[in-house]
């Protein structure tokens, strides 16, 4: 998709893309660290969804981003410290927050609506693991 973005649009899409790339790494790591098999499968599935989301934003930014280590390291550590009953609501809340942040992008980038809807579904899925 070739399109010239304004500076603000590029910034918003890059930030969203980075968040999705980071989420892929986080969910992949969680899938390896959690104890429950259903949780492992759910996090592996969510990692795949987040990769698709990153690809949607990459269509606009035309950039390949690498995950930052923060979420990939911190969230699994939080799992060990807090346990799933306290951590999963935090993760779900971040998914719901992402959906809210994408709302303003839909007018300019209609494909992002499916990403936004997935974020709400992700939050529900994580809460459903409790």
PyMOL commands that set and color helices and strands:
alter all, ss='L'
color gray80, all
select helices_A, chain A and resi 7-33+37-61+69-82+84-105+112-128
alter helices_A, ss='H'
color red, helices_A
deselect
rebuild
show_as cartoon
